[in-house]
Amino acid sequence: MNPTHATDNEIRFEDFPLDDKLQHNVASLGYQQPTPIQAQAIPHLLQGSDILAGAQTGTGKTAAFGIPLIQALLDTPVSESAAHNAVRALVITPTRELAQQVFDNLEPLAKDTGLKIVAAYGGTSINVQTKNLKGGTDILVATPGRLLDHQHVRNITLAECHYLVLDEADRMLDMGFMPDLNRIIKRLPRERQTMMFSATFETRIKTLAYRLMQDPVEVQVTPENSTAETVKQMVYPVDKKRKHELLAYLIGSRNWQQVLVFTKTKQGSDALAKELKLDGINAVSINGDKSQGARQKALDDFKSGKVRALIATDVAARGLDIQQLEQVVNYELPYKAEDYIHRIGRTGRAGRAGFAVSLMSHDEHYLLEAIERLLDARLPQEWLEGFEPSPEPPVENESGRRKSGRSADKRKMKAKLKIHANRGKHKSR
């Protein structure tokens, strides 16, 4: 969330019809000119429209829905007949980290307005959250699982919740939250304002959005499935067994002091962190198996510079907001091409320069092709001296005929993708 992006028509935050206290908070945070997504979304939301908004990560989506949401709540006094545990506005996120990030961004915007904001997510004490929710809340930022926990024990009611925000809506569906979302939405009033924000929107996501919304406005400030122009991208072909060696070489030879590294699995993230430590690089992993306290400590140590490399899975990395992060490494290419966009969106945020590196082994050609089809562009490749990949070995099929390693890799990856799609959905409570 960064205020320095100017828009073509040079609109300023002071031009929006905001409450004086909210306007003061916006100004005190240094916001002057809205980012493109803010300039396009805020006017529609202030008018009460439903919205489906797509923009790259790091372009200020939280303020784009947070400012009009706070304004709407200030314009609508609490009903005297409201239930003692009523939630007036709900923001749902797929991960704990993103829930905390949204909460941290909304609190200063609502300072001195009298509005109450509570965050609720798994991995932390439900008793503390129960205490915070006592008497109801104006805005609840929550992950689906923990939200349902609070509903089950009647800590909250959504019967008077007239504002719904789905942040990173596409990721929630990928993680298998649709059954939970259906249960939550059934408890919401039919008459409500619904806002969906994400970096990418597939056709199935848009279909769902239109089912949940009333005549929504669609805003897409950058081409769909695009990456920030400020991020330089490079693919380094390398043998799989030498990936960790190449990563250590890049970190050391290029003096990277802060690098976010993505792996496909939780076990892979832990193993890579251990390997880097053996190479003398202070590294820590962050994944769904870690407690919330461990995840937060890892992130804090990374931001403060105590840790040089943060090894993360896709799920754990959603919501990581590290403003000056310059390097992101795809240690393994993602199964879903869309995740590549989210991964490299962790760098080059708010108009800053960034560098996204992908280490690609022979069996990942298929995944690179999927990414390039999504982006409609070829990613530059470069062999690094001393780490040149060995020739792709031909593979014999059952009939004894020889097939290229790339064809065999495609078949293997298709099988893996099928297994991955059918595997239980990953949930963050």
N, C-alpha and C positions, 0 to 999 in steps of 0.2 A: 504494500500500500504506500504509494509515493506521490507527493503532490506536485512534483516538478514538471510533469508532462504537460505541455501546452496542446490545445486542440486547435483545429483550423480556424474556428470562429472566435478563438481567444475568450471563451466564456470563463467566468471566474466563480468561485464558490459563493462569493457575496451576492451574485446575481440570483441565486436560488432563494425561494421564499422559505427561509428556515427560521425557527424559533431563535430568539436572541441568544439564549444560553448555548444552544447547539451551534449557532454561528460563531460564538466566542470560542467554543471548544475546537471547532474546525480550524479557526485562525490560529489558536494557540499551538496546535499541532503542526503548524507551518504549511497547511494546505492553502494554495492560492488558485492555481489553475487545475481543473479536473483532468484526469487521464481520459483517453478516448472512451473507455467503457463507462466511466463515471459520467462523462458529459452526455452520453447517449441514453444511459439507463435511468439516471436519477430523475429527469423530468417525467418520464413515463410512470415511474414508481410513485412520485409525489402526487400524480393524478389518480393513483389507485389501480393502475393496470397490472394484470399478470404479465410476467416477462420470462422469456427464455433467452438467456444471454451467454454468449460464448466469447471468451477472450483468453489470451495466453496467460500462463501463470506469472504472477508478479506484476500485474497491470492495475491492481487496485480494486479487485472484485469485492473485497470485504466492505470497503467504504461505499462502494456502489450500491450495495443493498443496506448497509448499516445506517447510513445517514438518512435515507427516506424512511427506514423502519423506525428509527428513533423519533423522527418528525411525526409520523403517523400516530405513534403511541402518545406523544405529547398533545396531539390534536384531539385525542379521544380519552377523556377522563375515565378512571376506573368506575364501573357501575357499582352502586351501593349494594346491589343484589348479587355481586360477584361471589363465587365460592371462595372459601378461605384458602384453598389450594390451587386456585386458577392460574393457568399460564396464558399470557396474552399474546405472545409471539414465540415462535419455535424456529430455531435454526438447527438443522440436522446435518451432521458431517460423518464421513466414513471412518475417520480415525481419531484416536485420542489427541494426537499432536495437533491436528487441524482444529479440533474443538477448542483446545487451549489457545491456539493462535487467534481464532476468531474472537474468543472471549477477551483476550488481551488487547485486541484492536477496538472492540466495541466499548470497553469500559471507559477509556479516556474521552470518547465521543459523547458518552452519556453523563460525564462528570457534572455534578451540581444540578442535574435535571430532576432528581428524585426518582429516576427509573432504577429498578433493581434488575441486575443481570446475574444469572447463575450458570455455571458450567457443570455438566454431569457426564462422566464417562467411566468406563471400566478401569481396573487396575489401581483404583484409589478407594478410600473408605466411603461406602454408601451412607454410613451414619453421618459423616460430615456433610455430605450433600443433602441428606434428609433435613438436617438442621438449617442449612442454607435455604432450602425450599419452603421452610415453614412460613406460613402466611402468604404463599403464592409468590409469583415472580412476573415481571414484565416481559423479560426475554430469557428463554432457556436455550442454551447451546448444548447439544447432546449428541452422543452416538446412539444409533437405534437400539442396541441391546440394553444399555443402561437406562435409556428412556422407558422402555417397556418394563424394566425392573421397578422403576418408581411408579409407573402406572399400576402395576400389579398390587403393590402395597398401599395404593391410594395416597401417595405423597403428592400427586398432581392430578389435575383434570384438564383435558384439552377442549372441553365443551365450549369454552369462551375464547379459544385461540383463533383469532381472525387473520393471522399473518404466518405464513409458512415459507421458509427458505430451505431449499436443498442445495447445499454447497458441494461441489464435485459430484454432481448427480450421476454422471456416467460411471464413476468409480464405485458408488454404492451399489449399482446394479451388477457390475462385474463381480463384486465381492459377495453377491448372493443375498443382499438385504431386501429384495423385493417382498418376500413374505412379511418381514418386519414392517416395512413401509406401508404395506396394505393394512396391517393391523393398526398402525398409528393413524393413517389417513381416515380410516373409518370412524375414529373418535373425534375428528375435527369437524367444525361446522361446514356445511356446504358453501355458505357465503363467506368467502375468505379471499385474501390476496395471496397468490402463490408465485414464488420467485425461484427460478432454477438458474444456477450459475455453474459453469465448468469451462475447462480449456478446450475440450473436444465434445462433439455431439454426433453420435452415429444416428442412422435413420431410426433404429429401434428406440433410441433415447427420445428422439423428437416425437415419435408416435406415442410413447408413454406420457410425455410432457403435455401433449395436447389432450390426452384423456383426463389429466388431472387439473387442467387449467380452463379458464373461461376466456375465450377470445384473446389469447396472449399476444403480446408484441414480441417479435423476434429481433434480437440485436446480435450482430456478429461483427466485431470491430476489426478483426483480422481474418484473412482467409482461413476457412476451416482446416484443421489438421496441418497447421503451419508452425514453424519454429521462429523464434525471435531472430531478426537480422543481425543483432549484436552478438550472437553466439556463433563462434567459429567451430565447425565440426570436422572431425578427422577420424578415419577408420584405419587401424593398424592391424593387418593380417599377421597372425602369429600362431604357432602350434599351441594347442590347449595346455600341454604340460609346462609351457614356459610363460604362461600368462602372468602368474604372480611375480616371476622374475622381471618381466617387462614392466609391470606396474611399479615395482620397487625402483627400477632404473629410472622411470619417468619422474617419480616423486623426488628421488635424490638428485639426478642430473639437472633437472629443471627447477630445483629448489622450491617445489610446491609446499607451502606451509599449511594449506587448508584444502583438502580434496574430499569430495563426496563420491563414494564408490558404490555401484549397484551390483548386486548379485541376484540370482533367481530364487534362491532358497535360504531359509533361516540357517540351516546347517552350513551352507556355503559361506554365509556372512561371518559366522563364528570362526570357521576354519581359516578364512582369508585374513581375518584380524590377527589370529595367532601366527600365521606365516609372516606377516609384515612385522610383527613384534620381533620375530627371530632375525629379521633383516635390520633391526635397529630403528624401525619406524613406529612411533607411538600411534597405535590404532585401536579402535573399539568398534564393536558391532552393535547394531540396533535393529531389532526385529520383534515380531509378535510374541515370541517366547519369553521376552524380557519383561520384568515387572515395570509398572509405570515409573517407579522411582529410578530404576536402572536406566530406562530409556531417557528420562529427563536429565539424569546426571551425565550420560554420554553426550547428549546434545549440548548441555551447558559447557562441558569440558571442551567440546569441539569448537563452540562459538568463542570461548575465551582463549583458545590457542593451546590449551594443555594437551589436546589430542590433535594429531596432524591429519589422520585419515579416519573418516567415519564410514563404516561399511554397512550398507542398509539394503533391505528388501524394498520392493515397490510399495507394499502396504504401509510399512513403517515410515517411509519417506514422505508420504502425503502430509502436508501441513508443515514441513520443515521450511522455515522462512529465515534464510541466512542471507542478508542483504548484499554483502560484499563477497560472496563466494565466487571464485573465478574459475575453478576447475571441477568438472564432473566427469567421472569415468564409468562407462558401461563395461564392467569386467566380464559380464555375460550379456548378450543381447536379449531383450525381453521377448517372451512368447507372444504378447500382444503388441502390435506395432504402435498402437496409440500410447502405450506406456513409454515409448521412446521420447515422445513429445513431452510428457510429464516429467520424465527424468531430467532431460537437458534443460527444462524450464526452471530447474533449481538454480541455474547460473544465468548470468545475463539479465538479472532482474532489474526492473525500474530503469531500463535504458542503459545499464552498465554493460561493459564488454564481458564476454565469457568464453570458455573453451570447453567443448564436449568431445571427449575421446572415447572411441569404442574399440575394444580388443576383440578381434574376430578370428575364431578358429575355423577350420574347414567345415565342421558340421553346423556352422551358423550361417552359411551363405543363404540358406532358405529364409532365415529371419531377416537378414539384411535386405533381401529382395522385397520382402513384405513392407519393410519400413520405407524403402525407396518408392514403392508403389503408392503408399499412403501419402508421402510427401510430394509425389510426382517430381522427383529430382534424384540425381545420382549423388551419393555422398563421396567426397574425395577419399582416396586410399593412398597409403604410403607405407613402403617397407622400411623398417628401421634397421640400420646396419647392425649386424650381430644377432638380430632377431628375425631374420627372414624365415618365412614358413617353409617347411619341407613340401615337395611336390605332392599333390593329391594322389593317393594310391588308388589304382583301379580295384574294384571289388567284384568278385565272382558271384553270380546269382546261383540259384539252385540247379539250373540247367548247365552250369559250367561256363556260361558266357560271361565275359568281363564287361562290367559297367563302370562308368566313371564314379569316383568317390562322391562327386557332387550329387549325382542322381540318387545314390544310396542314402546320402545325407538327407535329401529331401524326403524320402520315404520315412526315414527315422524320425525326422522332425514332425512330419504330419501325424505320425503315431503318437509322439509325445504331446503334440497340441491337442489331440483327441482325448488322451488320458487326462491332460490338464483341465480341459473343458468339463469333463465328466466327474472330476474329483470333487469332493465336498467343497462348498464355497467357503472362502475365508471370511470370518466375521471378526469385527473388533467391537468389543463391548465397552 
